[in-house]
Amino acid sequence: MITAIVLVETDVDKIPEAAEKIAEIEQVSEVYSVTGDTDLVAMVRVREHEELADVIADGVSKIEGVRGTRTYIAFRTYSKHDIEAAFALGLED
């Protein structure tokens, strides 16, 4: 699985609508509204690098209000959540 962190710049008055549309994309697992130089951060998970073009260039970038994106490809995950999931046996807590 390939994880991409996508920083999204939007028109200020379109942040909620753009976030909702981005979250509807199947390969997007989360969308965060954040402070700082960017408006939204989207977590994208795909199986092949080629899928990133479909999701980001043909999906996220074409949503009304999106002005630009910057994409970062993750090499490794150091998340406590992911480590716990890897060792889970499927039993409910």
N, C-alpha and C positions, 0 to 999 in steps of 0.2 A: 504494500500500500504506500502510495506517495502522498505526503501531506504538504500542502502549500498554505502559507500565511499570506493573505491578500489584503493590503492596505488600500482602502477605497476613499477617494475624495469625491464629495457630492456637493450639490447645491445645498446651502444651509436649510432652505425651506423644504427640501425633499428627503432629508435624512430618514425619517421614520418609514416613508413609503419605499425608498430604495432598500432599506434594511429588510423590510418584509418581502420584497420581490427577490432579493438575493437569497434569503433564507428558504424560499420556495424551490430553489435549484437543488436537485436531488443530491449532488455531490458536495453540497455545502452543509457541514455539520453544525456550525454555530456562526452567528454574526453578533459582534459586539459594537455598541456605540461607545466611542472613547474620546478622551480629551487629548489635546496636543495637535500635531501637524496633520493628522489624518482624521477622518470622520467616523469610518467604520473599519473593523477588522473582521475578515471572513476566514474561517478555517475550511479549506477544501481538501477532500480526500478522494483520490482516484487510483486506479490500478496501473495505468500507463501514462507516461509523460505526454503523449499525444492528446490525451483527454483534456489536459489543462487548457489547450487552445479553445476547445469547445466550451468549456465551463467559463473561462475568464474572458477571452477575446470575443467570443460569440455569445456569451451569456451575460456575465456581470457588467462588462463594459458597455453593453447596449441597453441597459436599464435606464429609464428616464431619470435624469438628475445626477447620474454618475459622470463625473468630469475626468477621472483618471484612476489608474490602479498601479500599484507596485507589488510584485509577487516575489516571495521568498520561499525557496524549496527547503524543507527540513531534511537534514541528514540523519539525525537520530532523535529519539524521544526519551526524555528523562522525566516524564510525568509520573507521579505516584499513582494516579488513576490508571494509566496504561500498564504499569508494572503489576498492580493488583489484579487487573483484568486478565493479564497473561497467565497468572497462577491460579485464577479462579476455577473451581471445579463445576460451576454451573449451579451451585447450591444457593438458595436464598439465605440472606442474613437473618 
